[in-house]
């Protein structure tokens, strides 16, 4: 009889320690998962911002360099002054578009402009 009580008690003690989960392990796991989800969401946001900036940069650069080519074709003809104006305007527009394309990559590398931390 004493053996049965002792064995029952041992089984009860070992079963409670084996199946008992500490709440802190759940909380830390939950926190890790939430941090991972936040990181993935930030990466997706950066990709979306980069894509929009890159595509608008391509459009602006294409229009600018097309205008430059049109201005170059007009040089030496009756619309020489208009050709020179188109060359300058198209070149400036193309450079702005190229800058936007290059600037889009800062979102991918994580070097986006960060707000300065307040000094308390």
N, C-alpha and C positions, 0 to 999 in steps of 0.2 A: 504494500500500500504506500509506503514511504517512497519507494522507487517510482511509482506512478506519479505521485505528486511532484517529485523532483524532476522527472523527465518532462512532465507537462509544463512545469515552471520554466525549465530550460528552453523548451520549444517556444513558449510564449515570449520569452525575453529575446531569443535570437530572431524570431519572426518580426517582432516590432522594430528591432534595430535594422534588419535587412530591408524592410519595406518602408521605413520612415524616410521621408525626404526633407531636407532642410529647406526652409523657405528662402534662405539667402542664395542657395544655388539656383533656384528658379528665378529669383530677382536678377541675379547677375547674368544669367542666360538671356532673360528677357531684355535687359539693358544692352547686351551685346547685339542682339538681333535688331533692336531699335536703332542702334548706332550704325549698323550695316545698312539698314533700310534708308536711313538719313543720308548716308554716303552715296548710295546708289541713286537716290533722288537728286542729290547735288550734281552727280556726274551727268545724269540725264538732262538736267537744267542747263549745265554748261555746254553740252553737245547741241542742244536746241538753240541756245544763244549764238554759239559759234556758227552753226549752219546758216542762221538768218543773216548774220553779219557777212559771212563769206559769200553767200549768194547775192546780196545787195552789192558787195564789192565787185564781184564779177560783172554784174550788170552795168555798174557805173564805169568800170574800167573799159569794158567793151564799147560802150557808147563814146567814151572819151577818145579811145584810140581809133575808132571808126571815123570820128569827126576829124582827127588829126590826118588820117589818110585822105579824107575828102578835101581837106585844106591843102594838102601837099599836091593833090592832082590839079587843084585850081591855080597853083603858082605858075607864073610865066604866061598867063593868058590875060584875057580882058578883065577878069575878076581877081587880080593879083592881091589887092588889099583885103578882100574878103577871105581869100585863101590864107593870108598871113594871120588874120584874126582867128580863123578856124584852127590853124595850127597851134596857136597859143592856147586858145580855150580848150581844145581837145587834149592837148598835152597836160594841162592843169587838171582837167577832169579825169584823165587816165591815171595820173599820179595819185589823186585822191582815192579813186577806186582801188588801186593797188595797195595803198596804205590800209584801207578798210579790210582787204583780204588778209593782209599780214597781221593786222590787229585782231582778226577773228581767232587766230591761233592762241592768243593768251588765255582764252577761256578753256582751251583743251589742256594747257599745261598747268592750270591752277594759279596762274599769276594774274588773276583779275584784280582790279583796283579794290583794295580793301579800305574800309572806313578806318580812320585813325582811332586808336583806343583812347577813351577819355582818361585824363590824369586825375585821379582822386587823391 
